[in-house]
């Protein structure tokens, strides 16, 4: 049986400010704990910091140092992976903020995204996640959807919905708000 994922994505303009990325890192870890998971891994997309999944225990200090040293950051993600995971797709919960992406084909290039297991779905939790994401991005469009894990929901988000959605046969859009 396929594992169903729930995705909450907000496309728009980032509310960049002093301490932006440190605040995102702290709030993402806090939200993950509220959802019910321990943040275990992270990834930072910057100039000198390779965008590669690493344990937070080993990399959080280095990530913060790169940010504090003025490293231009384009993405920061946090996830909770089980002990015997095979790929990042095995995450129980995944939070990502991406800005200034180089993909010119995208309809939206800045987004805040949360992905969790569909069986976690509760209206009050979804609203809490949406409100936290809105602290970092001014909404142009918000979408809540479900999709089988095997179809890689993040790919749908990353492509900024510019891709042919018929490729995602298990995609079910639960809510879409356009500003």
Protein Blocks (a to p, Z undefined) as FASTA:
>chain_A
ZZdddddddeddddddehklmmmmmmmmmmmmmnopacfbdcdddfklccddddfklmmm
mmmmmmmnopacfbdcdddddfkbfblklpfbdcdddehiablkbmblcdcdddddfklp
cfklmmmmmmmmmmmoccfbdcdddddfklommlmmmnoomacfklmmmbccfbdcdZZ
